[in-house]
């Protein structure tokens, strides 16, 4: 094991003391602070590579990367430098995570949710409050809501089941911000079927889909690589993962 690999391994094992992704991301941010772009890109690449090999400590470190990259921890200049290094060194997975791509499909600007008579005249605050109710009939009326704050509240409701969450994650057309709420919910994103529903949704931001590809089984990767409804970057990344598994 090289000195660099040993250093990265030590860093990764230090992250295991933090149970929450946000805390792992914050800790990783501190450990990367002051490092040159080349070294940061190398560390990220090694984490991605080992996570692909299902190395448990690295999988946990990998789970903190979206939180790190979506935060303000890295300046635009640093992100640009990391992209350049990733291109030069052929760090494919790192480069994919750093590319800010629009979804394959964009919902119409005037996207409206078919309003149930019960919800039609309710203000946003009232609908958020309804998302906390224990009445399943009411909760099901809110599944197509497009305001992220309503979905955020809904996903925290203990009465909600995976079946309802899958309806939110699979809805088309839908707002990317709604899908981001599903992605950021620790309870539901831990479910494989929820991950899969987001990856297969063409309205999902490619950065999220690319991250979730790591967890897809081989048969699903094959389907994703050939799915013309998905973003080309997502298809290519799935194809690359299949090549790496071969």
C-alpha positions in Angstrom: 0.0 0.0 0.0 1.4 3.4 -1.0 1.8 6.3 1.4 -1.0 8.1 -0.3 -3.3 5.1 0.0 -2.4 4.7 3.6 -3.1 8.4 4.2 -6.5 8.1 2.6 -7.3 4.9 4.5 -6.6 6.7 7.8 -8.8 9.6 6.7 -11.6 7.3 5.8 -11.5 5.4 9.1 -11.5 8.6 11.0 -14.9 9.4 9.3 -16.4 6.3 10.7 -16.9 7.9 14.1 -19.6 10.1 12.6 -23.0 8.4 12.1 -24.7 11.2 10.1 -23.8 12.0 6.5 -23.7 15.7 7.3 -21.2 15.2 10.1 -19.0 13.0 7.9 -19.1 15.6 5.2 -18.2 18.3 7.6 -15.3 16.2 9.0 -14.1 15.4 5.4 -14.3 19.1 4.6 -11.9 19.9 7.5 -9.5 17.2 6.5 -9.4 18.4 2.9 -9.0 22.0 3.8 -5.7 23.4 2.6 -4.9 20.5 0.3 -4.0 21.0 -3.4 -6.6 20.2 -6.0 -4.5 17.2 -7.2 -4.4 15.6 -3.8 -8.1 16.2 -3.1 -9.0 14.7 -6.5 -6.8 11.7 -5.8 -8.5 11.1 -2.4 -12.0 11.4 -3.9 -11.0 9.0 -6.7 -9.7 6.4 -4.2 -12.9 6.7 -2.1 -15.0 6.2 -5.3 -12.9 3.3 -6.5 -13.0 1.5 -3.1 -16.7 2.2 -2.7 -17.3 0.5 -6.1 -15.5 -2.5 -4.7 -18.0 -2.5 -1.8 -15.3 -1.8 0.8 -17.6 -0.8 3.8 -15.6 2.1 5.3 -15.2 3.7 1.9 -18.9 3.2 1.1 -19.7 5.3 4.2 -17.1 7.9 3.2 -18.6 7.9 -0.3 -22.1 8.7 1.1 -20.7 12.0 2.4 -19.5 13.2 -1.0 -22.7 14.7 -2.3 -23.2 16.7 0.9 -19.6 17.9 0.6 -19.9 18.9 -3.1 -23.3 20.5 -2.7 -22.1 22.6 0.2 -20.3 25.9 0.0 -17.1 24.2 1.3 -15.5 24.2 -2.1 -15.2 27.4 -4.0 -16.1 27.6 -7.7 -12.3 28.0 -8.5 -11.5 24.8 -6.5 -14.3 22.9 -8.2 -12.9 24.1 -11.6 -9.4 22.9 -10.6 -10.8 19.5 -9.4 -12.5 19.1 -12.8 -9.3 19.8 -14.7 -7.4 17.3 -12.6 -10.1 14.7 -12.9 -10.0 15.1 -16.7 -6.2 14.9 -16.8 -6.0 11.9 -14.6 -9.1 10.2 -16.1 -10.9 10.1 -12.7 -14.2 9.3 -14.4 -16.4 9.0 -11.3 -15.0 12.2 -9.7 -15.5 14.1 -12.9 -19.1 12.9 -13.2 -19.8 14.1 -9.6 -18.4 17.5 -10.3 -20.4 18.2 -13.5 -23.5 20.2 -12.9 -25.9 18.8 -15.5 -29.6 19.6 -16.0 -32.1 16.7 -15.8 -32.9 14.8 -19.0 -36.4 16.2 -18.9 -37.4 19.5 -17.4 -41.0 20.0 -16.1 -43.0 22.8 -17.7 -42.7 26.1 -16.0 -46.5 26.1 -15.4 -46.6 22.6 -14.0 -49.7 22.4 -11.9 -50.8 19.6 -9.5 -54.4 18.4 -10.0 -56.0 19.9 -6.9 -58.2 17.8 -4.7 -61.3 19.9 -3.7 -60.2 19.5 -0.1 -56.8 21.2 -0.8 -57.7 23.7 -3.5 -58.1 26.8 -1.4 -55.6 25.9 1.4 -52.5 28.1 1.9 -49.0 26.6 1.8 -48.7 26.6 5.6 -52.0 24.7 6.0 -50.9 22.0 3.5 -47.6 21.6 5.3 -49.5 21.1 8.5 -51.7 18.5 6.7 -48.6 16.6 5.8 -48.2 15.8 9.5 -51.6 14.2 9.9 -52.0 10.5 10.7 -54.9 10.2 8.2 -53.6 8.1 5.2 -56.4 9.4 3.0 -55.2 12.9 3.4 -51.5 12.0 3.0 -52.2 10.3 -0.3 -53.8 13.5 -1.6 -50.5 15.3 -1.0 -48.2 12.8 -2.9 -48.2 14.9 -6.1 -47.5 18.2 -4.4 -44.7 20.2 -6.0 -43.6 22.4 -3.2 -40.4 20.9 -1.6 -41.4 22.0 1.9 -44.6 20.0 1.7 -42.8 16.9 0.5 -40.1 17.4 3.2 -42.8 17.4 5.9 -44.6 14.5 4.3 -41.5 12.3 4.2 -41.0 12.8 7.9 -44.5 11.5 8.6 -44.2 8.1 10.4 -47.5 6.9 8.8 -45.9 7.2 5.3 -44.9 3.8 3.8 -42.4 2.9 1.1 -45.3 2.5 -1.4 -46.2 6.2 -1.1 -42.5 7.3 -1.2 -42.1 5.4 -4.5 -45.0 7.3 -5.9 -43.3 10.6 -5.1 -39.9 9.4 -6.5 -41.5 8.0 -9.7 -43.8 10.9 -10.5 -43.5 12.3 -14.0 -43.4 15.2 -14.7 -42.1 16.5 -11.4 -39.9 19.1 -10.0 -36.2 18.2 -9.5 -36.4 19.9 -6.1 -39.1 17.4 -5.0 -36.8 14.5 -6.0 -33.9 16.2 -4.1 -36.1 16.1 -0.9 -36.4 12.3 -1.3 -32.7 12.0 -1.9 -31.9 14.0 1.2 -34.2 12.0 3.5 -31.9 9.5 5.3 -34.7 7.0 6.1 -36.1 6.6 2.6 -32.9 6.9 0.5 -31.6 3.9 2.4 -34.2 1.8 0.6 -33.0 0.2 -2.7 -36.3 0.6 -4.5 -36.3 4.4 -3.7 -32.8 4.8 -5.0 -33.8 2.9 -8.2 -36.9 5.0 -8.7 -34.9 8.2 -8.6 -32.3 6.9 -11.0 -35.0 5.8 -13.5 -36.8 9.2 -13.2 -35.7 11.4 -16.2 -36.6 14.5 -14.1 -34.0 13.5 -11.5 -30.9 15.8 -11.4 -28.1 13.7 -13.1 -25.7 14.5 -10.2 -28.0 12.6 -7.9 -28.6 9.7 -10.3 -24.8 9.4 -10.9 -24.2 9.1 -7.2 -26.9 6.5 -6.7 -25.6 4.3 -9.6 -23.0 3.0 -7.3 -25.7 1.1 -5.4 -27.4 -0.5 -8.4 -27.2 -4.2 -9.0 -25.8 -5.4 -12.3 -29.1 -6.2 -13.9 -30.4 -2.7 -13.2 -27.1 -1.2 -14.5 -27.6 -3.0 -17.8 -31.2 -1.6 -18.1 -30.0 1.9 -17.2 -27.1 1.8 -19.7 -29.7 1.1 -22.5 -32.5 3.4 -21.3 -32.8 6.1 -23.9 -35.1 8.1 -21.6 -32.3 8.8 -19.2 -29.5 11.4 -19.4 -26.6 10.3 -21.6 -24.2 10.9 -18.8 -26.2 8.5 -16.6 -26.2 5.9 -19.3 -22.5 6.2 -19.9 -21.7 6.0 -16.2 -23.8 2.8 -15.9 -21.9 1.4 -18.9 -18.6 2.3 -17.3 -19.6 0.6 -14.0 -20.5 -2.5 -15.9 -17.1 -2.5 -17.6 -15.4 -2.2 -14.2 -17.4 -5.2 -12.9 -16.5 -7.4 -15.9 
